Amino acid sequence: MTSNKIIERSITILNRLGLHARPASRFAQTASLFKSDIWLIKNGKSVDGKSILEVLTISCPSGTQLTIRAKGPDAKEAVEALEELVAKRFGEID
């Protein structure tokens, strides 16, 4: 049985340089590993979390608060993986 429940989590961008090209790429690549639809939301604007170009359009310096939203069969796992990626500062060392 697949679930189409929407899963959401609030996150804060912690790395010093914010969501620039490298972390945006890592976010989109990680999101693309999942079947679920994934969005990144900032101030009511929603972008496709699997698209590096769309992720880059929502300018996110350090401290920006965002919402990760996923809907689909692996939404919970997707949100957890992306939340962990953000919490670990996209692997960047500040």
Phi and psi in degrees as a GROMACS rama.xvg file:
@    title "Ramachandran Plot"
@    xaxis  label "Phi"
@    yaxis  label "Psi"
@TYPE xy
-98.526  145.887  THR-2
-106.392  140.67  SER-3
-111.662  27.8221  ASN-4
-69.03  142.045  LYS-5
-88.0518  128.973  ILE-6
-112.211  133.25  ILE-7
-131.395  146.715  GLU-8
-142.854  138.249  ARG-9
-87.6072  138.637  SER-10
-134.528  162.549  ILE-11
-127.641  131.183  THR-12
-71.7574  120.689  ILE-13
-104.795  -25.7825  LEU-14
-68.9605  146.314  ASN-15
-55.7607  -38.6865  ARG-16
-92.6407  2.44334  LEU-17
76.4973  -160.647  GLY-18
-91.3981  70.2318  LEU-19
-86.2538  -169.155  HIS-20
-55.3472  -48.1306  ALA-21
-64.3555  -51.5191  ARG-22
-67.0759  -31.86  PRO-23
-63.4095  -39.4793  ALA-24
-64.5013  -44.0825  SER-25
-63.9957  -38.5516  ARG-26
-62.1921  -50.6981  PHE-27
-63.3638  -40.4749  ALA-28
-64.1244  -43.5121  GLN-29
-65.3268  -44.8357  THR-30
-59.2003  -36.1692  ALA-31
-70.0987  -12.7663  SER-32
-73.4507  -13.1294  LEU-33
-108.962  152.3  PHE-34
-76.4226  -28.6298  LYS-35
-64.1344  154.755  SER-36
-76.9767  136.789  ASP-37
-131.496  132.513  ILE-38
-125.287  151.151  TRP-39
-116.157  128.085  LEU-40
-122.407  130.796  ILE-41
-134.206  122.825  LYS-42
48.897  42.1359  ASN-43
84.4284  -10.4381  GLY-44
-91.0869  126.772  LYS-45
-110.469  132.897  SER-46
-128.223  157.28  VAL-47
-69.0553  115.348  ASP-48
-68.1186  -11.5566  GLY-49
-92.9133  -1.30313  LYS-50
-111.035  112.838  SER-51
-58.966  -39.1899  ILE-52
-63.8954  -42.5235  LEU-53
-68.2552  -39.3778  GLU-54
-61.1525  -40.3609  VAL-55
-67.1508  -23.0191  LEU-56
-71.7769  -13.9482  THR-57
-102.966  38.1006  ILE-58
5.53191  110.899  SER-59
-131.233  86.8538  CYS-60
-69.9223  170.749  PRO-61
-54.2643  137.61  SER-62
94.0415  -8.15352  GLY-63
-65.8127  135.465  THR-64
-99.3178  132.043  GLN-65
-133.286  167.969  LEU-66
-121.772  132.673  THR-67
-97.6113  128.361  ILE-68
-126.658  133.285  ARG-69
-136.033  146.516  ALA-70
-140.516  125.12  LYS-71
149.958  -172.23  GLY-72
-66.6692  -24.8879  PRO-73
-124.226  32.1866  ASP-74
-59.3547  -44.0494  ALA-75
-61.0377  -46.5701  LYS-76
-65.0034  -39.1786  GLU-77
-62.9273  -48.8954  ALA-78
-62.6843  -41.2027  VAL-79
-62.6245  -42.906  GLU-80
-64.8001  -42.9199  ALA-81
-70.1942  -37.6629  LEU-82
-62.3058  -41.7962  GLU-83
-65.0928  -40.7828  GLU-84
-58.534  -45.8421  LEU-85
-66.3541  -44.7204  VAL-86
-60.5303  -32.3647  ALA-87
-90.023  16.4946  LYS-88
56.8494  33.6884  ARG-89
59.4178  22.3248  PHE-90
78.4298  5.19911  GLY-91
-83.1661  145.898  GLU-92
-105.437  118.498  ILE-93
